[in-house]
C-alpha cells in the first residue's frame, strides 16, 4: 500500500510512559504502511533505544523541523502541542494532537482513538483548522529590541512578588487606561480557554478573530476584560519603576526593565491543526470542561 501521507514528525512527551506506549503503537502502524518517521534532536536521545524508531530521521529542534513532513503527530498534553507548534512554525504541516495530558484542549484525539488517528494519518484524511496567533514586540525608544509570538497568550507580569507594576494600556495609538496590577494577559481565541480563562476572561469561539486583554488583580476603576479587533495593535507601556516578565505561551520568557513598551498584534502566520472531524467547538468545550448538560432536549420541531 502506498500511503497518502509520506512522512511525519513526532513530537513526544518522552517523560510520560503513556506517551511512549502510544508512540510504539502509532510508529509500528506507520512503519508498516511505509510512512517515513522524523524525530527532533530534543526527543531522539530518549527514544533512540526503541527498535521501532531505529530508522527515524533526526532533525534540528527549530522552527524548520516540520518543513519536509505532511503532518506533525503530537503525543502529550497542551504543553507538548505548544512545543510542536514551535517546530512547525516555518512550514505548513498541521499538528495532529493525541491528548495524554490533563485537559488537552489543543489536542484532537484521546488515547482510545489511536486506531482512528493512525488510519487518518496513513490515508491523509483530516480536516485542517487554522487558528490565529499573536505577534509580540518589545520596544525601547521606538526600536524593536525583542520579538516573539504566541499561540495562546502573552502574559506581562510583575517580577517582584511584593509590588505591583504600573501599566498604561493603549489600543490603536489611543490611551485606554492606566492599571496598577500584578500583570495583564493578551490572548488569542485559542488562549481564551487557558490563562485568560483562569484570570476571568471570556471564552471566545475559535472562528471569531479577536484579541483578549485581561488584567490581573488590577487596582483601577476600569479593569474589565476587553475583546479587541484582530486588526488592532494593543500596547502596554511599563512605568519607569515597573520591571516585568513577558512570557509567550509560558515557554519563551523575557525579563524587562521598566519604561519599555510591549506591542501585540495578529501574526500573519496561523497555527494549523489537523482534525478527525469538523466537530462544533461547543462540543469540545462541554467535553473538556465536563460541563453539565443533562436534561438538554435539543431543538424544538419547526412549527412546534
Number of C-alpha atoms within 10 A of each C-alpha: 7 10 14 15 20 20 22 23 29 25 27 29 23 19 10 14 11 15 22 19 11 19 25 15 15 22 20 16 17 22 17 10 18 15 20 17 21 23 25 21 15 16 17 21 12 14 17 15 10 12 11 18 19 11 12 19 14 18 17 13 19 17 16 15 24 32 16 15 20 20 25 28 25 28 32 26 23 22 16 23 28 21 20 28 25 20 24 26 21 15 18 17 25 26 31 28 28 27 23 24 19 10 14 20 22 23 24 20 20 15 14 10 11 16 13 11 23 19 14 19 27 22 14 16 16 17 15 17 16 15 19 25 24 25 21 24 18 22 16 13 9 9 10 13 11 13 13 17 22 29 23 27 30 31 26 28 23 22 19 13 8 7 12 22 24 25 27 16 20 17 17 12 11 10 13 14 14 21 24 20 20 23 23 26 25 30 31 31 26 23 26 26 21 19 20 28 15 10 16 14 22 17 16 20 16 17 13 14 18 21 30 25 24 26 28 22 15 21 14 13 9 11 18 14 19 15 19 16 17 18 12 15 17 26 25 21 20 24 19 13 12 23 21 25 18 23 21 24 21 15 11 12 15 15 14 20 17 17 17 20 22 22 18 24 22 23 17 10 17 17 23 22 24 25 21 17 11 11 9 9 13 9 10 14 15 12 13 12 11 10 10 9 8 6 6 7 7 6 7 7 6 5 4 5
